[in-house]
């Protein structure tokens, strides 16, 4: 193999290394985003459960419209 072929091979090797690093970094970003979204989903589920529990508990006296939170609107 002549020197230009060696230089070309080294350049290609460097390009593939750089591509691999970019892909690995992107995968780390996606994993971090996934973790964040899972935490947000868990938080939303807890809040929904809390609101559903509040609606199902017997109230101490009649509730006004402002005190009642429509559960169906939370599920949309």
ROLOMAR-839025 format. One record per atom (N, C-alpha, C): x, y, z. Coordinates in pm, 1 decimal. Each point is the difference from the previous one (the first is absolute). Layout:
<r <X,Y,Z>> ...
! end
This chain:
<r <85.6,-116.8,0.0>> <r <-85.6,116.8,0.0>> <r <90.5,123.6,0.0>> <r <-30.7,93.0,-84.2>> <r <83.7,119.9,-6.4>> <r <-40.1,99.6,108.4>> <r <76.3,106.7,12.6>> <r <-21.2,95.9,108.7>> <r <-135.0,70.5,-10.1>> <r <-49.7,27.6,-119.2>> <r <-130.7,66.0,-11.7>> <r <-111.1,-94.0,46.1>> <r <15.5,-129.6,-26.3>> <r <-98.6,-98.1,46.9>> <r <0.0,-10.9,151.1>> <r <117.0,6.7,58.9>> <r <11.1,-5.0,146.5>> <r <-64.4,123.3,60.8>> <r <29.0,116.8,-58.7>> <r <-59.1,124.0,52.2>> <r <-152.0,-2.0,-13.6>> <r <-48.9,-50.2,-111.3>> <r <-144.9,-10.2,-19.9>> <r <-62.1,-94.7,102.5>> <r <64.3,-112.5,24.3>> <r <-50.1,-96.3,98.2>> <r <-1.7,60.3,140.7>> <r <102.8,74.5,33.6>> <r <4.1,64.6,132.1>> <r <-108.9,105.2,12.6>> <r <-22.4,74.3,-107.1>> <r <-106.2,101.4,-0.1>> <r <-136.9,-65.0,17.7>> <r <-23.6,-108.2,-70.9>> <r <-127.5,-72.4,13.4>> <r <-16.5,-54.5,142.0>> <r <107.2,-50.1,55.4>> <r <-3.9,-52.5,136.3>> <r <-37.3,110.9,98.5>> <r <60.1,117.6,-19.5>> <r <-31.9,114.9,86.3>> <r <-146.7,41.2,-14.7>> <r <-49.9,2.0,-123.5>> <r <-140.1,37.0,-24.3>> <r <-95.4,-95.8,71.2>> <r <29.3,-130.9,-10.1>> <r <-87.3,-97.5,64.6>> <r <5.2,10.9,152.4>> <r <116.9,30.2,52.7>> <r <12.2,21.3,144.3>> <r <-84.6,119.5,43.8>> <r <7.9,108.6,-78.5>> <r <-78.5,120.1,31.4>> <r <-150.1,-28.6,-9.2>> <r <-39.8,-73.4,-102.5>> <r <-141.7,-35.8,-14.3>> <r <-46.9,-81.7,119.4>> <r <83.0,-95.1,38.1>> <r <-35.8,-85.4,114.1>> <r <-15.3,83.1,128.3>> <r <90.7,94.3,20.4>> <r <-9.1,86.0,118.7>> <r <-128.5,82.2,-2.3>> <r <-35.5,54.2,-117.9>> <r <-122.9,78.8,-9.9>> <r <-122.8,-85.1,27.8>> <r <-0.6,-121.8,-52.6>> <r <-113.8,-89.7,22.7>> <r <-10.5,-37.1,147.9>> <r <113.0,-29.5,63.3>> <r <-1.6,-34.2,142.8>> <r <-49.8,117.6,83.3>> <r <42.1,120.7,-34.1>> <r <-46.2,118.8,73.0>> <r <-149.9,19.2,-19.0>> <r <-47.1,-19.3,-120.7>> <r <-143.7,12.6,-27.0>> <r <-78.7,-104.6,77.8>> <r <51.7,-119.6,10.6>> <r <-67.2,-104.1,77.9>> <r <-5.8,37.4,147.8>> <r <107.0,59.2,50.8>> <r <-1.6,46.9,139.7>> <r <-105.2,109.2,19.1>> <r <-9.7,92.5,-96.7>> <r <-101.2,106.5,7.1>> <r <-140.7,-59.6,1.9>> <r <-23.7,-98.1,-85.8>> <r <-132.1,-63.1,-6.4>> <r <-30.5,-71.0,131.9>> <r <98.2,-66.8,57.4>> <r <-20.4,-67.0,129.3>> <r <-32.9,99.7,109.9>> <r <71.5,113.3,1.0>> <r <-30.0,103.0,100.5>> <r <-141.0,55.0,-18.5>> <r <-37.8,24.9,-124.7>> <r <-134.0,51.3,-29.2>> <r <-106.3,-101.5,40.5>> <r <27.3,-125.8,-25.7>> <r <-93.3,-105.6,38.1>> <r <-20.2,-1.5,152.1>> <r <109.5,9.7,73.7>> <r <-10.1,3.3,145.8>> <r <-81.5,118.0,48.2>> <r <22.9,115.8,-60.5>> <r <-75.2,120.1,36.1>> <r <-148.7,-19.8,-28.2>> <r <-32.5,-53.1,-117.5>> <r <-140.5,-20.1,-35.5>> <r <-67.0,-103.9,89.0>> <r <73.3,-103.2,40.6>> <r <-56.5,-98.8,91.3>> <r <-30.2,62.5,136.4>> <r <89.1,87.9,45.7>> <r <-26.3,69.5,127.3>> <r <-122.1,91.5,-12.5>> <r <-12.2,70.4,-112.3>> <r <-115.9,87.1,-23.0>> <r <-128.9,-82.4,-4.4>> <r <3.1,-114.4,-66.4>> <r <-116.6,-86.5,-7.7>> <r <-39.3,-49.2,138.1>> <r <97.3,-39.2,78.9>> <r <-28.0,-46.0,135.8>> <r <-63.6,112.0,82.4>> <r <52.3,119.6,-14.6>> <r <-55.2,115.4,72.1>> <r <-144.7,24.9,-43.1>> <r <-26.1,-3.8,-129.6>> <r <-136.2,22.9,-49.3>> <r <-95.3,-107.7,49.9>> <r <45.9,-123.8,3.0>> <r <-85.3,-108.6,49.6>> <r <-31.8,18.2,148.1>> <r <100.1,41.7,77.5>> <r <-25.1,23.6,143.4>> <r <-100.5,112.1,20.3>> <r <14.1,108.8,-79.6>> <r <-93.9,111.9,12.5>> <r <-140.3,-43.5,-39.8>> <r <-11.8,-77.2,-106.7>> <r <-130.0,-48.7,-43.8>> <r <-63.7,-86.6,107.0>> <r <80.3,-86.4,60.1>> <r <-50.4,-84.6,107.4>> <r <-45.0,85.0,119.2>> <r <77.5,101.1,30.6>> <r <-34.9,90.2,110.5>> <r <-132.3,70.6,-28.2>> <r <-17.2,50.4,-121.6>> <r <-124.3,70.0,-34.8>> <r <-118.8,-96.5,-0.8>> <r <20.7,-120.6,-49.0>> <r <-107.8,-99.4,-0.6>> <r <-40.0,-35.2,142.9>> <r <99.0,-12.3,86.8>> <r <-28.2,-29.6,141.1>> <r <-77.2,115.1,64.2>> <r <37.8,122.8,-32.7>> <r <-70.2,116.2,54.6>> <r <-145.6,1.3,-45.3>> <r <-24.2,-38.2,-124.6>> <r <-136.6,-0.6,-51.2>> <r <-83.1,-112.8,59.0>> <r <62.3,-111.4,32.6>> <r <-75.1,-114.6,50.4>> <r <-25.5,6.8,150.4>> <r <74.7,83.2,72.1>> <r <-20.0,11.3,144.3>> <r <-129.4,75.1,27.7>> <r <-71.7,-44.7,101.2>> <r <-121.5,75.5,37.1>> <r <40.5,136.7,55.1>> <r <-65.8,99.8,-49.6>> <r <33.6,136.7,40.2>> <r <-65.3,33.1,133.5>> <r <62.0,89.7,69.2>> <r <-57.5,49.4,125.3>> <r <-93.7,114.0,-37.1>> <r <-119.0,-34.0,-42.5>> <r <-95.1,101.3,-43.5>> <r <-4.2,7.9,-151.6>> <r <-92.1,79.6,-50.8>> <r <-12.7,10.2,-146.3>> <r <118.6,73.1,-61.4>> <r <36.9,-43.0,-119.2>> <r <111.0,63.5,-72.0>> <r <-53.8,101.2,-99.3>> <r <77.9,102.2,-18.6>> <r <-36.0,97.5,-102.4>> <r <64.9,-43.9,-131.3>> <r <-37.2,64.0,-107.9>> <r <55.9,-34.4,-131.3>> <r <150.1,25.1,-2.8>> <r <47.8,99.1,71.3>> <r <142.9,30.4,3.2>> <r <79.5,-107.9,72.7>> <r <-63.1,-67.4,94.5>> <r <69.2,-102.4,76.6>> <r <4.2,-133.7,-72.8>> <r <-87.1,-20.5,-95.7>> <r <-7.7,-126.9,-72.5>> <r <86.9,7.5,-124.2>> <r <86.2,-97.2,-12.9>> <r <90.5,-7.0,-116.2>> <r <-48.2,-112.6,-89.7>> <r <-38.6,28.5,-124.2>> <r <-50.9,-106.5,-86.6>> <r <109.9,-97.6,-39.1>> <r <-17.6,-124.6,38.8>> <r <99.4,-102.9,-25.4>> <r <16.7,-26.9,-147.8>> <r <-106.3,3.4,-76.7>> <r <8.5,-29.7,-142.2>> <r <88.5,98.8,-73.3>> <r <2.4,124.6,42.2>> <r <86.6,97.8,-67.9>> <r <146.7,-28.4,26.0>> <r <32.0,-66.5,112.3>> <r <139.5,-34.4,29.4>> <r <46.3,-117.8,-84.7>> <r <-91.2,-83.2,-43.1>> <r <35.9,-119.5,-74.8>> <r <21.0,29.3,-147.6>> <r <-37.7,114.8,-47.9>> <r <16.9,32.1,-141.7>> <r <139.7,39.9,-32.1>> 
! end
